[in-house]
Amino acid sequence: MNDFDYIIIGAGASGLLLTDAMITDSFFKSKRILLLDKAPKNNNDRTWCFWEKGNGQFEEIIHKKWDSIHFQGENITKRTKIAPYSYKMIRGIDFYNHYLQKVNTSHNITFIQEAVIEIEETDKEVMVKTENNTYLGKYVFNSLFDYKMTIQQTKYPVLQQHFVGWVIQTDKPVFNTEEVTYMDFSIPQKGNTRFMYVLPYSNNTALIEYTLFSEKLLPKDEYEEAIKEYVLERYKCTAYKILEKESGSIPMTAYDFREHHTNRIRYIGTAGGWAKPSTGYTFMSTANKTPKLIEFIKQGSPLKKLNLKGKFWFYDMLFLDVLHHDNANGHRIFEFIFASLPPQKVFKFLDEKTNLREDIVYINACPKTPFIKALIKRIF
């Protein structure tokens, strides 16, 4: 039988967290659920990082955590403890193994490795076609993202957080294992917002990522040359092995993805606008939005009616307007913020857990003129 109550397309963070939430909720125990992905999910193709107070729901698969961060700007250097937060990292392979094991032992979940090529919706069901089969579902949750979803409009600018990362092993101890280099803007900006991001696994092994907030991607060799230069200049190191490579591009936009939702199809994860527009952080945003989606599903309402947009969407929209207008000076915004506020207050705001008074404190730490101009432009 190829009929299902729910079809989830994509076994990444959003697809697996949604599947797991259904596994653990008694409401879905009698439902037939299909999980589709074109990949077997058996390699370490990415890492997810986030900050969190104390122990959380992912503690069992945390690969590494840090209690201090380093922010480097043109005019400031800030190294500080982040308690009560920790900065945490999950490897993709550990995440897949953990959640797919639960999927494989669930009686009502079917995981099939096939690429989806077409989706058609009728009043009563959704037809999902793969290269070899056709599946019918009452409701579909699709995590497959295409930049065409965002660029066929002009109301909201679309930037990208794009990066290339190397896990390197040096022949001598050069890394401080106690701290994450959260943003290092000491590198040449070249007309964009560019920084280095360093996660030390040990004193001679680290993930080093060259990251940009800008509209267009770079040639691959430009990212890699920047990493080479940084390792040489920052760590005075020429002898090292590249153990792993990763790359990615995350949309940074306030575009309202609800335009793509229907009564029976809901986009999730990056495809649903779950990436934090101003930072590109998606993992904890997905973890926080999944329970809200689950409760909405149980109500039986048309999927397009769920609204996850609030005041922080508006803040993010103004930030992206500023960054889009003057991308070369993006580093100055972050310098203003980190020079004025402790990281704990920054994290709380980015977690969307601040009240209005705390919002004002954060906003007051930003450079005023570009944000006032962006606000006036949006209003008028």
C-alpha positions as CSV (number, residue, x, y, z in Angstrom):
1,M,0.0,0.0,0.0
2,N,1.3,3.4,-1.0
3,D,-1.3,5.4,1.0
4,F,-0.2,7.4,4.0
5,D,-1.6,9.9,6.5
6,Y,1.5,12.0,6.5
7,I,4.4,12.2,4.0
8,I,7.6,14.0,5.2
9,I,10.0,14.9,2.4
10,G,13.6,15.2,3.5
11,A,15.5,13.5,6.3
12,G,17.5,16.5,7.4
13,A,17.0,18.4,10.7
14,S,13.4,19.5,10.1
15,G,12.3,16.2,8.6
16,L,13.8,14.0,11.3
17,L,12.7,16.3,14.2
18,L,9.1,16.3,12.9
19,T,9.2,12.6,12.4
20,D,10.5,12.1,15.9
21,A,7.9,14.4,17.4
22,M,5.2,12.2,15.7
23,I,6.8,9.1,17.1
24,T,6.7,10.4,20.6
25,D,3.1,11.8,20.5
26,S,0.3,9.3,21.0
27,F,-1.9,11.2,18.6
28,F,0.1,9.8,15.7
29,K,0.5,6.2,16.9
30,S,-2.3,4.9,14.6
31,K,-1.2,7.1,11.6
32,R,0.8,5.8,8.7
33,I,3.8,8.0,8.1
34,L,6.3,8.0,5.2
35,L,9.7,9.6,5.3
36,L,11.5,10.2,1.9
37,D,15.0,11.2,1.2
38,K,17.2,10.7,-1.9
39,A,20.3,10.1,0.3
40,P,21.0,7.2,2.7
41,K,22.1,9.7,5.4
42,N,25.1,7.6,6.3
43,N,27.9,10.2,6.1
44,N,29.0,13.3,8.0
45,D,27.8,16.0,5.6
46,R,27.3,18.9,8.0
47,T,27.5,20.2,11.5
48,W,24.9,22.1,13.5
49,C,25.8,24.5,16.2
50,F,23.7,26.4,18.8
51,W,23.9,27.9,22.2
52,E,21.8,26.7,25.1
53,K,21.4,27.0,28.9
54,G,22.2,23.8,30.7
55,N,21.4,20.4,29.3
56,G,18.8,20.1,26.5
57,Q,17.0,17.5,24.4
58,F,20.1,16.8,22.2
59,E,22.6,16.2,25.0
60,E,23.1,12.6,24.1
61,I,24.4,13.4,20.6
62,I,26.4,16.6,21.4
63,H,29.9,16.1,19.9
64,K,31.6,19.1,21.6
65,K,30.7,22.1,23.8
66,W,32.4,25.3,24.8
67,D,31.9,27.8,27.6
68,S,33.7,30.8,26.1
69,I,33.6,32.7,22.8
70,H,35.9,35.0,21.0
71,F,34.7,38.0,18.9
72,Q,37.2,39.9,16.9
73,G,36.5,43.1,15.1
74,E,38.5,45.9,13.6
75,N,38.5,47.9,16.8
76,I,37.6,45.4,19.6
77,T,38.7,42.0,20.8
78,K,36.3,40.3,23.2
79,R,37.0,36.9,24.9
80,T,34.4,36.1,27.5
81,K,32.6,33.3,29.3
82,I,29.0,32.7,28.2
83,A,27.6,31.0,31.3
84,P,24.8,30.0,31.8
85,Y,25.0,29.2,28.1
86,S,27.2,26.7,26.4
87,Y,28.0,26.7,22.7
88,K,27.2,23.2,21.4
89,M,27.9,21.2,18.2
90,I,26.2,18.2,16.7
91,R,27.8,16.2,13.8
92,G,25.4,15.3,11.0
93,I,26.2,11.6,11.1
94,D,25.5,11.4,14.9
95,F,22.1,13.2,14.4
96,Y,21.1,10.9,11.5
97,N,22.1,7.7,13.3
98,H,20.3,8.7,16.4
99,Y,17.0,9.6,14.8
100,L,16.9,7.1,12.0
101,Q,17.4,4.3,14.6
102,K,14.2,5.5,16.3
103,V,12.5,5.7,12.9
104,N,13.6,2.1,12.0
105,T,12.1,0.7,15.2
106,S,8.8,2.5,14.9
107,H,5.9,0.3,13.6
108,N,4.1,3.1,11.7
109,I,7.0,4.9,10.1
110,T,8.5,3.9,6.7
111,F,11.8,5.4,5.5
112,I,12.4,5.1,1.8
113,Q,15.4,6.3,-0.1
114,E,14.0,7.9,-3.3
115,A,14.2,11.3,-4.9
116,V,11.0,13.3,-5.2
117,I,10.4,14.6,-8.7
118,E,6.8,15.9,-8.5
119,I,4.1,16.9,-6.0
120,E,0.4,17.3,-6.9
121,E,-2.4,18.3,-4.6
122,T,-6.2,17.7,-4.9
123,D,-9.0,18.5,-2.5
124,K,-8.6,15.2,-0.6
125,E,-5.0,14.2,-0.9
126,V,-1.5,14.9,-2.2
127,M,0.3,12.8,-4.8
128,V,4.1,12.5,-4.4
129,K,6.0,11.1,-7.3
130,T,9.5,9.7,-7.1
131,E,11.6,8.2,-9.9
132,N,10.1,4.8,-9.3
133,N,6.9,5.1,-7.3
134,T,3.8,7.3,-6.6
135,Y,2.7,7.8,-3.0
136,L,-0.5,9.3,-1.7
137,G,-0.7,11.3,1.5
138,K,-3.4,13.2,3.3
139,Y,-0.8,15.8,4.3
140,V,2.7,16.5,3.1
141,F,5.6,18.3,4.9
142,N,8.3,19.3,2.4
143,S,11.8,20.4,3.5
144,L,13.2,20.7,0.0
145,F,14.4,24.3,-0.5
146,D,14.9,26.1,-3.8
147,Y,16.2,29.6,-4.0
148,K,13.6,30.3,-6.7
149,M,11.0,30.4,-3.8
150,T,12.6,33.6,-2.6
151,I,14.0,35.5,-5.6
152,Q,10.8,35.7,-7.6
153,Q,9.9,38.8,-5.6
154,T,11.4,42.2,-4.8
155,K,9.7,43.2,-1.6
156,Y,12.3,41.5,0.6
157,P,16.0,41.3,-0.2
158,V,17.6,37.9,-0.3
159,L,21.1,37.5,1.1
160,Q,22.9,34.2,1.6
161,Q,25.0,32.9,4.5
162,H,27.5,30.9,2.5
163,F,30.6,29.2,3.7
164,V,33.3,26.6,3.1
165,G,34.7,24.8,6.1
166,W,37.8,22.6,6.6
167,V,38.4,20.3,9.6
168,I,42.2,20.4,9.8
169,Q,44.8,18.6,12.0
170,T,48.0,20.5,12.6
171,D,51.4,19.1,13.5
172,K,51.6,21.2,16.6
173,P,49.1,22.5,19.2
174,V,47.8,25.9,18.1
175,F,44.1,26.0,19.1
176,N,42.5,27.1,22.4
177,T,40.1,24.2,23.2
178,E,38.2,26.3,25.7
179,E,36.7,28.9,23.3
180,V,34.9,29.2,20.0
181,T,35.9,32.0,17.6
182,Y,32.3,33.1,17.0
183,M,33.2,35.9,14.5
184,D,36.6,37.1,13.4
185,F,36.2,40.2,11.2
186,S,40.0,40.9,11.1
187,I,40.1,39.4,7.6
188,P,39.7,41.5,4.4
189,Q,36.1,42.4,3.9
190,K,36.3,43.0,0.1
191,G,33.0,44.8,-0.1
192,N,31.0,42.1,1.8
193,T,30.4,41.0,5.3
194,R,33.0,38.3,5.8
195,F,34.3,36.5,8.9
196,M,36.1,33.4,10.1
197,Y,34.5,30.9,12.4
198,V,36.6,28.4,14.4
199,L,35.5,25.4,16.4
200,P,38.5,23.7,18.1
201,Y,38.0,20.0,18.8
202,S,41.4,19.6,20.4
203,N,44.6,21.7,20.6
204,N,45.6,20.5,17.1
205,T,42.2,19.9,15.4
206,A,39.5,22.4,14.5
207,L,36.8,23.2,12.0
208,I,37.6,26.5,10.3
209,E,34.9,28.1,8.2
210,Y,35.1,31.1,5.9
211,T,31.6,32.7,6.0
212,L,30.0,35.5,4.1
213,F,26.7,37.3,4.4
214,S,26.1,38.5,0.8
215,E,24.0,38.1,-2.3
216,K,26.2,35.9,-4.4
217,L,28.5,32.9,-3.9
218,L,32.2,33.0,-4.6
219,P,34.3,30.7,-6.8
220,K,35.2,27.7,-4.6
221,D,38.9,28.4,-4.7
222,E,38.4,31.8,-3.2
223,Y,36.9,30.3,0.0
224,E,39.7,27.8,0.2
225,E,42.5,30.4,-0.4
226,A,41.0,32.5,2.4
227,I,41.1,29.6,4.8
228,K,44.8,28.8,3.9
229,E,45.7,32.5,4.5
230,Y,43.9,32.6,7.8
231,V,45.6,29.4,9.1
232,L,49.0,30.8,8.1
233,E,48.4,34.4,9.5
234,R,46.4,33.6,12.6
235,Y,48.1,30.3,13.7
236,K,51.5,30.6,11.9
237,C,50.9,27.1,10.6
238,T,51.8,25.6,7.3
239,A,51.9,21.9,8.1
240,Y,48.4,20.4,8.5
241,K,46.1,17.7,7.1
242,I,42.6,18.4,5.8
243,L,40.4,15.7,7.5
244,E,36.9,16.8,6.2
245,K,35.4,19.5,4.1
246,E,31.9,21.0,4.2
247,S,30.1,23.8,2.4
248,G,26.7,25.4,2.4
249,S,24.4,28.3,1.6
250,I,21.5,29.4,3.9
251,P,19.0,32.0,2.8
252,M,18.8,35.2,4.8
253,T,15.5,36.8,4.0
254,A,12.3,38.1,5.6
255,Y,10.3,36.8,2.7
256,D,7.0,35.3,3.8
257,F,7.3,31.6,2.9
258,R,3.6,31.1,3.8
259,E,2.8,32.0,0.1
260,H,3.9,28.4,-0.8
261,H,1.9,26.6,1.9
262,T,-1.5,25.1,1.0
263,N,-4.3,23.3,2.9
264,R,-2.4,20.0,2.6
265,I,1.2,20.9,2.0
266,R,3.4,22.7,4.5
267,Y,7.0,23.6,3.9
268,I,9.4,23.1,6.8
269,G,12.9,23.9,7.8
270,T,14.8,26.2,5.5
271,A,12.1,25.7,2.9
272,G,9.5,27.0,5.3
273,G,11.5,30.1,6.4
274,W,12.6,28.5,9.6
275,A,16.2,29.7,9.3
276,K,16.7,32.8,11.5
277,P,16.7,35.5,8.8
278,S,19.4,37.7,10.5
279,T,21.9,35.0,11.4
280,G,21.1,31.9,9.2
281,Y,21.0,29.7,12.4
282,T,18.4,27.0,11.6
283,F,18.8,24.1,14.0
284,M,17.3,25.5,17.2
285,S,14.8,27.5,15.3
286,T,13.6,24.2,13.8
287,A,13.6,22.5,17.2
288,N,11.5,25.3,18.7
289,K,9.0,25.5,15.8
290,T,8.4,21.7,15.5
291,P,6.3,21.4,18.7
292,K,4.1,24.4,17.5
293,L,3.6,22.6,14.1
294,I,2.7,19.3,15.9
295,E,0.0,21.0,18.0
296,F,-1.4,22.7,14.9
297,I,-1.5,19.4,13.0
298,K,-3.5,17.9,15.8
299,Q,-6.1,20.6,15.5
300,G,-6.9,19.5,11.9
301,S,-6.9,23.0,10.5
302,P,-5.6,23.7,6.9
303,L,-1.8,23.7,7.1
304,K,-1.5,27.2,5.4
305,K,-3.2,28.9,8.4
306,L,-0.3,28.4,10.9
307,N,1.5,31.7,11.4
308,L,4.9,31.6,13.0
309,K,5.7,35.2,12.3
310,G,6.1,37.7,15.2
311,K,8.0,40.9,16.3
312,F,11.4,39.3,15.7
313,W,10.5,38.8,12.1
314,F,10.2,42.6,11.8
315,Y,13.5,43.2,13.6
316,D,15.2,40.7,11.2
317,M,13.6,42.4,8.2
318,L,15.2,45.8,9.2
319,F,18.5,44.2,9.8
320,L,18.6,42.6,6.4
321,D,17.5,45.8,4.7
322,V,20.5,47.5,6.3
323,L,22.9,44.7,5.4
324,H,21.6,44.6,1.8
325,H,21.9,48.4,1.4
326,D,25.5,48.5,2.7
327,N,26.9,45.0,2.9
328,A,30.5,46.3,3.1
329,N,29.9,47.7,6.5
330,G,28.1,44.7,8.0
331,H,31.0,44.1,10.3
332,R,30.5,47.4,12.0
333,I,26.9,46.5,13.1
334,F,28.3,43.4,14.9
335,E,31.1,45.4,16.4
336,F,28.6,47.9,17.9
337,I,26.5,45.1,19.4
338,F,29.4,43.1,20.9
339,A,31.1,46.2,22.2
340,S,28.0,47.3,24.0
341,L,26.4,44.0,25.2
342,P,27.6,40.8,26.9
343,P,27.1,37.7,24.7
344,Q,24.4,36.4,27.0
345,K,22.1,39.3,26.1
346,V,22.9,38.9,22.4
347,F,22.1,35.2,22.6
348,K,18.8,35.8,24.4
349,F,17.7,38.3,21.8
350,L,18.7,36.0,18.9
351,D,16.8,33.2,20.6
352,E,13.7,35.5,20.4
353,K,13.2,35.2,24.2
354,T,13.5,38.9,25.2
355,N,10.7,41.2,26.4
356,L,10.1,44.7,25.0
357,R,12.4,46.3,27.5
358,E,15.2,43.9,26.6
359,D,14.5,44.5,22.9
360,I,15.1,48.2,23.4
361,V,18.4,47.6,25.1
362,Y,19.6,45.4,22.2
363,I,18.3,47.9,19.6
364,N,20.0,50.7,21.4
365,A,23.3,48.9,21.0
366,C,23.0,49.0,17.2
367,P,24.2,51.9,15.1
368,K,21.2,54.2,14.8
369,T,21.4,56.0,11.5
370,P,21.2,53.0,9.1
371,F,18.3,51.3,11.0
372,I,16.3,54.6,11.2
373,K,16.7,55.0,7.4
374,A,15.6,51.4,6.9
375,L,12.6,51.9,9.1
376,I,11.5,55.1,7.3
377,K,11.9,53.4,3.9
378,R,9.7,50.5,5.0
379,I,7.0,52.7,6.4
380,F,6.9,55.2,3.5
